């Protein structure tokens, strides 16, 4: 994973940092005049002046509804099992985005689980709220830039001491009509030493892009935290193989049997084969099976110090998404 600079937040500094972050970032984005772009399209994916006539430009607003299900998998050593279902909603207007997602957990063999009381579920659900600002613009015919910032809260029940902020940015160079390369930097502040914004920041690290993913034929992207190889058969149909890193940190409940007021970080690697259907330029439907591996839960105390980790077996799953732009 991309290395990041992290700083631990005290309970009182989180609200202050959040307020300062929002004020500075909204001010900065109001200064810039460049239009926003859809987050589904990488910066610089289309060289200037080379947009395909089959597709319209970036939408002014969009609404994404998505989710996934991970089938039962055991903790290493057959210490109980768990399945996970996630539902997610993201709304974007201009350069501003507001997101929410919840994970629901179903536990088996609770008495054998390596975390919790052995009688009750370690937790039933975990949630994330995110506000993000996304600014992109052109510096010259070949050079563009991108800047992103977010404030995030991951929690089980209580919101306090769950706030994190992050920012990243970089430059994108369009080598020619087909090849684009980008380099980005990342900084984060979070209540724990393990900062987990990889799912939020799709452009956090360096990447190499071959053709616009909307162009007919083959296209590809190699980068952090997501890579893909895509074949677009028509403006309506495309299929692609994807690989990505998913990581989130949550503040546990005050009365948690796992760690009162502590933190859990969930991490996994996912590869999937997806089908995208775009019956109209404003509507995207996505469905595909996934294979999820190198899964781990890391438990930290209320001060953010990591105490232990628990590995889970790989498991199959599936993802679905509906996206409207207008």
DABEL-V456662 format. One record per backbone hydrogen bond with DSSP energy under -1.0 kcal/mol. CO is the residue of the C=O (numbers start at 1). NH is the residue of the N-H. E is the energy in kcal/mol with one decimal. If there is no record, write none. Layout:
co=CO nh=NH e=E
co=CO nh=NH e=E
This chain:
co=5 nh=188 e=-2.1
co=7 nh=190 e=-1.7
co=10 nh=14 e=-1.2
co=13 nh=17 e=-3.0
co=14 nh=18 e=-2.4
co=15 nh=19 e=-2.3
co=16 nh=20 e=-2.4
co=17 nh=21 e=-2.6
co=18 nh=22 e=-2.4
co=19 nh=23 e=-2.3
co=20 nh=24 e=-2.6
co=21 nh=25 e=-2.5
co=22 nh=26 e=-2.5
co=23 nh=27 e=-1.9
co=24 nh=28 e=-2.3
co=25 nh=29 e=-2.4
co=26 nh=30 e=-1.8
co=27 nh=31 e=-1.1
co=28 nh=32 e=-1.4
co=38 nh=41 e=-1.3
co=42 nh=45 e=-1.9
co=47 nh=50 e=-2.3
co=52 nh=55 e=-1.2
co=60 nh=94 e=-3.7
co=61 nh=326 e=-2.7
co=62 nh=92 e=-2.7
co=63 nh=324 e=-2.7
co=64 nh=90 e=-2.4
co=65 nh=322 e=-2.9
co=66 nh=88 e=-2.7
co=67 nh=320 e=-2.3
co=68 nh=86 e=-3.0
co=69 nh=318 e=-1.6
co=70 nh=84 e=-1.6
co=73 nh=82 e=-2.0
co=74 nh=313 e=-2.9
co=75 nh=78 e=-1.4
co=80 nh=75 e=-2.3
co=81 nh=108 e=-2.6
co=82 nh=73 e=-1.5
co=83 nh=106 e=-2.3
co=84 nh=70 e=-3.4
co=85 nh=104 e=-3.2
co=86 nh=68 e=-1.4
co=87 nh=102 e=-2.2
co=88 nh=66 e=-2.3
co=89 nh=100 e=-2.5
co=90 nh=64 e=-3.0
co=91 nh=98 e=-2.7
co=92 nh=62 e=-2.3
co=93 nh=96 e=-2.7
co=95 nh=134 e=-2.9
co=96 nh=93 e=-2.8
co=97 nh=132 e=-2.9
co=98 nh=91 e=-2.7
co=99 nh=130 e=-2.5
co=100 nh=89 e=-2.8
co=101 nh=128 e=-2.3
co=102 nh=87 e=-2.1
co=103 nh=126 e=-1.9
co=104 nh=85 e=-2.3
co=106 nh=83 e=-2.0
co=108 nh=81 e=-1.9
co=109 nh=112 e=-1.8
co=124 nh=105 e=-2.5
co=126 nh=103 e=-3.0
co=127 nh=155 e=-2.4
co=128 nh=101 e=-2.0
co=129 nh=153 e=-2.6
co=130 nh=99 e=-3.1
co=131 nh=151 e=-2.4
co=132 nh=97 e=-2.8
co=133 nh=149 e=-2.2
co=135 nh=147 e=-3.0
co=137 nh=145 e=-2.6
co=142 nh=174 e=-2.3
co=143 nh=139 e=-2.4
co=143 nh=140 e=-2.1
co=144 nh=172 e=-2.8
co=145 nh=137 e=-1.8
co=146 nh=170 e=-2.2
co=147 nh=135 e=-3.3
co=148 nh=168 e=-2.5
co=149 nh=133 e=-2.8
co=150 nh=166 e=-2.2
co=151 nh=131 e=-2.6
co=152 nh=164 e=-2.8
co=153 nh=129 e=-2.4
co=154 nh=251 e=-2.1
co=155 nh=127 e=-3.0
co=159 nh=162 e=-1.2
co=162 nh=154 e=-1.2
co=164 nh=152 e=-3.2
co=165 nh=189 e=-2.9
co=166 nh=150 e=-2.6
co=167 nh=187 e=-2.4
co=168 nh=148 e=-3.3
co=169 nh=185 e=-2.9
co=170 nh=146 e=-2.1
co=171 nh=183 e=-2.2
co=172 nh=144 e=-2.3
co=173 nh=181 e=-2.4
co=178 nh=211 e=-4.0
co=179 nh=175 e=-1.4
co=179 nh=176 e=-1.5
co=180 nh=209 e=-3.4
co=181 nh=173 e=-3.2
co=182 nh=207 e=-2.0
co=183 nh=171 e=-1.8
co=185 nh=169 e=-1.6
co=187 nh=167 e=-2.3
co=189 nh=165 e=-2.4
co=197 nh=201 e=-2.5
co=206 nh=224 e=-1.1
co=207 nh=182 e=-2.6
co=208 nh=222 e=-2.7
co=209 nh=180 e=-2.5
co=210 nh=220 e=-2.1
co=212 nh=215 e=-2.1
co=217 nh=232 e=-2.6
co=219 nh=230 e=-2.9
co=220 nh=210 e=-3.3
co=221 nh=228 e=-2.3
co=222 nh=208 e=-2.5
co=224 nh=205 e=-1.4
co=225 nh=245 e=-1.5
co=227 nh=243 e=-2.6
co=228 nh=221 e=-2.7
co=229 nh=241 e=-2.8
co=230 nh=219 e=-2.2
co=231 nh=239 e=-2.4
co=232 nh=217 e=-2.8
co=236 nh=278 e=-2.6
co=237 nh=233 e=-1.2
co=237 nh=234 e=-1.7
co=238 nh=276 e=-3.2
co=239 nh=231 e=-3.0
co=240 nh=274 e=-3.0
co=241 nh=229 e=-2.2
co=242 nh=272 e=-2.0
co=243 nh=227 e=-2.8
co=244 nh=270 e=-2.8
co=246 nh=268 e=-2.2
co=248 nh=266 e=-2.8
co=250 nh=264 e=-2.2
co=251 nh=156 e=-2.1
co=253 nh=256 e=-1.6
co=253 nh=261 e=-2.3
co=259 nh=262 e=-2.5
co=262 nh=252 e=-3.1
co=263 nh=300 e=-2.9
co=264 nh=250 e=-2.6
co=265 nh=298 e=-2.5
co=266 nh=248 e=-2.1
co=267 nh=296 e=-2.3
co=268 nh=246 e=-2.8
co=269 nh=293 e=-2.5
co=270 nh=244 e=-2.6
co=271 nh=291 e=-3.0
co=272 nh=242 e=-2.7
co=274 nh=240 e=-2.1
co=275 nh=287 e=-1.6
co=276 nh=238 e=-1.8
co=277 nh=285 e=-2.8
co=280 nh=283 e=-1.8
co=282 nh=325 e=-2.3
co=284 nh=323 e=-2.5
co=285 nh=277 e=-3.0
co=286 nh=321 e=-2.2
co=287 nh=275 e=-2.4
co=288 nh=319 e=-2.7
co=289 nh=273 e=-1.8
co=290 nh=317 e=-2.0
co=291 nh=271 e=-2.2
co=292 nh=315 e=-2.4
co=293 nh=269 e=-2.7
co=295 nh=312 e=-1.8
co=296 nh=267 e=-2.3
co=297 nh=310 e=-2.7
co=298 nh=265 e=-2.6
co=299 nh=307 e=-3.2
co=299 nh=308 e=-1.4
co=300 nh=263 e=-2.3
co=301 nh=304 e=-2.0
co=304 nh=193 e=-1.1
co=305 nh=301 e=-2.4
co=308 nh=299 e=-2.8
co=310 nh=297 e=-2.6
co=311 nh=76 e=-2.5
co=315 nh=292 e=-2.9
co=316 nh=71 e=-2.4
co=317 nh=290 e=-2.5
co=318 nh=69 e=-2.0
co=319 nh=288 e=-1.9
co=320 nh=67 e=-2.1
co=321 nh=286 e=-2.6
co=322 nh=65 e=-3.0
co=323 nh=284 e=-2.4
co=324 nh=63 e=-2.6
